Amino acid sequence: MTEAEFEIIVELKVKDLVAFIMLNNNISHMVDALQYLYESKLYLGLIDESTKLWHLSTEKLYDMLKIEKETNELVYPDFV
């Protein structure tokens, strides 16, 4: 995969994840949802191709983000 292809995949994942964050956290502004995501360890993992987090569904990424926000630890699934 080229770097450009990876960047497109990440953009799509972020778009879907931000919409999911807004829906499930009663956040009405996209900027607030983006900040919620960008301030996470999950986002740092998502933009690192070697973690393979970009393979995961939006729902799974959101679950990981929710756990991180509750515990301040990013827990990777066993299958990544």
C-alpha positions as CSV (number, residue, x, y, z in Angstrom):
1,M,0.0,0.0,0.0
2,T,1.3,3.4,-0.9
3,E,1.4,6.3,1.6
4,A,-1.3,8.1,-0.3
5,E,-3.6,5.1,-0.2
6,F,-3.0,4.7,3.5
7,E,-3.8,8.4,4.1
8,I,-7.1,8.0,2.2
9,I,-8.1,5.0,4.3
10,V,-7.3,6.9,7.5
11,E,-9.3,9.9,6.4
12,L,-12.3,7.6,5.7
13,K,-11.9,5.9,9.1
14,V,-11.6,9.2,10.9
15,K,-14.7,10.5,9.1
16,D,-16.8,7.5,10.1
17,L,-15.4,7.5,13.7
18,V,-16.1,11.1,14.2
19,A,-19.7,10.6,13.1
20,F,-20.0,7.6,15.5
21,I,-18.5,9.7,18.3
22,M,-21.0,12.5,17.7
23,L,-23.9,10.1,17.7
24,N,-22.9,8.1,20.8
25,N,-21.6,11.0,23.0
26,N,-24.3,13.6,22.3
27,I,-21.7,15.9,20.7
28,S,-23.2,18.3,18.2
29,H,-20.1,19.9,16.8
30,M,-17.7,18.1,14.5
31,V,-14.8,20.2,15.9
32,D,-15.5,18.8,19.4
33,A,-15.7,15.3,18.1
34,L,-12.5,15.7,16.2
35,Q,-10.7,17.1,19.3
36,Y,-12.1,14.1,21.3
37,L,-10.5,11.8,18.8
38,Y,-7.3,13.7,18.2
39,E,-6.5,13.8,21.9
40,S,-6.5,10.0,22.1
41,K,-3.8,7.3,21.9
42,L,-6.2,5.5,19.6
43,Y,-5.7,8.3,17.0
44,L,-1.9,8.0,17.2
45,G,-2.2,4.3,16.7
46,L,-4.7,4.7,13.8
47,I,-2.3,7.0,11.9
48,D,0.5,4.5,12.3
49,E,0.1,1.9,9.5
50,S,2.2,-0.7,11.4
51,T,-0.5,-1.0,14.2
52,K,-3.0,-2.3,11.6
53,L,-5.8,-0.5,13.5
54,W,-7.1,0.8,10.2
55,H,-8.3,-2.8,9.5
56,L,-10.9,-2.6,12.4
57,S,-14.5,-1.6,12.1
58,T,-15.7,1.8,13.2
59,E,-17.6,0.1,16.0
60,K,-14.5,-1.7,17.3
61,L,-12.4,1.5,17.1
62,Y,-15.1,3.4,19.0
63,D,-15.2,0.6,21.7
64,M,-11.4,0.9,22.0
65,L,-11.7,4.7,22.3
66,K,-14.4,4.5,24.9
67,I,-12.3,2.1,27.0
68,E,-9.3,4.4,26.6
69,K,-11.3,7.5,27.8
70,E,-12.4,5.5,30.8
71,T,-9.1,3.9,31.8
72,N,-6.5,6.2,30.1
73,E,-5.0,3.1,28.5
74,L,-5.3,1.9,24.9
75,V,-6.1,-1.8,24.8
76,Y,-5.5,-3.5,21.5
77,P,-7.7,-6.5,20.6
78,D,-5.9,-9.8,20.5
79,F,-6.4,-10.2,16.8
80,V,-4.6,-7.0,15.7
